Amino acid sequence: PTHFQSRDPILPYVGLREKRFPYAMALRALVRFSSLPSRGAFCRLPKALNFRSYSNGNNAPSEVTEVPLDQQGPSLSELYRGISESSFSSEVAQKLDSPLDPDDIEIKLDGLIYLPEIKYRRILNQAFGPGGWALMPYEEPSHVQVDEGVHMVTREYLLYCHGRFVAQAMGEHSYHSRNNILYGKACESAKSNALMRCCKDLGIASSLWDPQFVEKWKSEHATEIWCENVRTREKKKLWRKKTSTQPFPYPWKENKI
């Protein structure tokens, strides 16, 4: 038997390319959520599919091949090693669930509050130590055009702490150019987005999803201000922190009535 694995050398972790094979999501769901092995078991599937784009532009599986054992990537039991095996120590749990400093929380123009990505990294470093955690890419980046001049890059990641699988999440980020520099920044932002989503499973900054906490924080630390779009003359209320001294981003300008 062999793993469900692609021959693509760019894909060292797992082997399905969603951007080339539209219904790969369904196949990969079969791999992920079928009966996971018990601790120490080795999960394999009888065949490995190798996906290749047809020359006529249609995306479909071109062939079914068997991958030799010495060329296979990690098995499911290896990727998800240590999953829910035991809880972390009370000391680690206390650092992960420590109350947030209200000054660390930021707010977007639409009123959505969030914790900057660097804060998540600091909490992970405090709990597990530098080098005690890692974010591993699960697949190669996927790049799609979502609107005219607007592109989005997505990539899925796995979070490991002290050598154990902890969480899995998709990161995404949109940008407005095909410039390679912006694309690189978009990939890094997608990674940060995935990290923040993975941290939810560890309980980090869980209060940000508590409606009562959100309402209280906004009433104490944020305010709504009438602004005007200098291009369209549209007027609407936008949020910002009470302590902020920065002007609103273009094309918005505070409308002093």
N, C-alpha and C positions, 0 to 999 in steps of 0.2 A: 504493500500500500504506500501511497505517497500523499504529501500535503496538497491542499488546495492552494497552488502557488504559481505566480507568473515568472517567466524567464527574464523579465525586464530588469537589467542590472541597476537601474535607477531606483528600484523598489526593493530595498534590502529587507524590509520588515514584513510586509504582507502583500499578497499579490493581485489585487483587483484594481483596475484603473477606471474609476467612475466617469471621468471626463471623456473617455473613448468608448465606453460601453454603457449606454443609457440605463439598462436594467441590471447593472452590476450591483446596485444597492440591494435589490431583492435577493440576489445570490449570496451577497456577503452577509445579509441578515440571517440566512440559513446557516452560515458558518458560525456566526457569533452567538446566536441564541438557541441553537440546537443544544442538546444536553451537554453541558460543560463537564469536563472530566473531574473526578475527585482528585484530592491532593496526591501528587506523585504520578498520576496517570498521564498517558500520552495520547492526545486526541489527533486522529488522522482521518482523512477522507480518501476514498478509493482512487480518485482521479485528480489530475491537476489541469486546469484550463489555461491555455495560452491565448490571450486576446490580441487581435491585430486588426487595424483599420483596413477595410477594403479599398482598392484603388479607385473605385467609383464613388467613394465618399460615404458609403453606408457603413455604420459601425455595427459589427456583429462578430461573434466568436468565429475565428477562421479555422481553428483546428483544436483538437483535444490531444494533449500530449502528456506523457508521463515524465515527471521530473525525478532524476536520480536522487537518492537519499543525500549524497554528499553535496548537492546543489540546492537543497531546500533551505528555506529560511526558518525562523522560529515557529514552533507549533503553537496552538492555542494555549496549551497548558504552560508553555514557556512565556508567552506574552502576558498571560493573566496570572502569573505566578504569585502566590501568597494572597490571592483575592479573598477578602473577609476571613482570613485565617485566624486572626486575633486582633484585639483592639490595641491601639498604641498606649503607652504609659500615661498615667494621670498627669505627669509633668508636661508631656507633649500635648495632651488634650487641652490642658489649661492655657497653653500658649496659643493654640489654634483658635480657641474660643474666647480669647481675651476681648474685653470691650473695646470698641473703636474710639479713637480720639476724634471728637466732632470736627476738629480743625483739619483732619486728614481727608474728610469726605468732601467731594466736589459735586457740583450740580450742572447739568446741561441746560441749554436754553429752553428746552421743552419741559423742564422740571424733573427729569430723571436724575436721581442721585447715584453716585458710584464711588468706588475706591480706586485711586490710580493703580496701574499695574505694578509699579515698583513697590507699593505697600504690600502686595501679596507676596512678592519675592522676599521681602524682609521678614514677613511672618513665617514663611517656610524656612528661611535661614535660621531664625530664632528657635523654631521647633525642632528641626532636623539637622541643623548645622550646614554650613556651605559644603556642597558636594554630597550631602545626604539625601538629596532629592534630584530628580531629573525629569525633563519633559521630552519624550521620544516621539518623533513623527511616525504616524501610522501609515501614511501614504504620501505620494508626491503631491505638490500643490496643483490645484485645479483653477484654471483661469477662464472666466466667462464674461461676456459683455451683457450687462443687464439693461442698458439703455444707451441712447446715442451719446457717445463720448464717456460713458460711465462703465467701468470694468470692476469685477469683483474677483478676489482670490480667496480660495478656501483651502484648508488643510486640517486633517484630523490628527490629534495628538493623544498620547498616553502619558499619564503622570505616575511616576514611581517615587516612593519614599522609603528609605532604608531597604532598597532592593525589592520592594513589594509593589504590585500593581495597586493603584488607589482609585484612579478615575480616568475617564475617556471623554473627549469633547471635540467638537468641530469649531475651529476658529475661522473667522471671516473678516474681510475688510475691503471696502470699495474705494476706488480712486478714479481720477478723471483724465488719465493720460496713459499712453502705451510706453511712455518713457521708462527705460530700464531702471533708472534710479528710483523713480516713484514705485515701480513694481517691487523692487527690493524692500522698500519701506513698507509697502502693503503686506508683503510676506511676513515681515517682522511684527507688524501690527496684528496680523491674523494669529500668529503664535501667542502674542500677549492676550488676545481675546480668548483663545483656547485655555490658556493658563487660568484666567479668572473663572471660566466656567468649570474647570476641573476642581478648583479650590472650593466650590460650593459643596462638593461631596465631603470635604473635610470640615465643613462648618465655618470656614473663614468668612468673616463679614456677613454672616447669615442675617444679621439685623437689617441689612439693606433690603431684604425681601419681606420685612415685617411692616404691614401698613401703618400700625400705630407708631412705630419708631420713625418711619418716613415722614408721617404727618407732623410729628413733634419736632423733628430736626428741621424741616422746612419752615415751620412757624418761628423757630428760634434763631436759625442761622441763614435763612434765605429770604429773598423778596422778589416780587413781580414788578416789572417796570415797563411802562408803555414805550415802545420803540417804533421807528419808522424805517421802512426799506427805502433807501435813497434812490433806487432804480425804479421801483414800481409804485412808490408812495403808499404801499400797504402799511397799515398800523396794527400792531398786536402786542400783547404782553409777553415779555420774556423773563426767564428766571436768571438770577445770579446770587452769589453769596453776599451777605450784608457787608462783609469786610473787604470785598473786592474793590480794587481801584482801577482795574483794567477796563478800557472801553469795550463795547460790544463788537463782535467781529463783523467785518464788511459782509453784506451791504447794510447791516442794521446799525441804527444810530438812535441813541436815547432821545425820546421826544419830550422835551421839557415844556409842558403845558402850563 
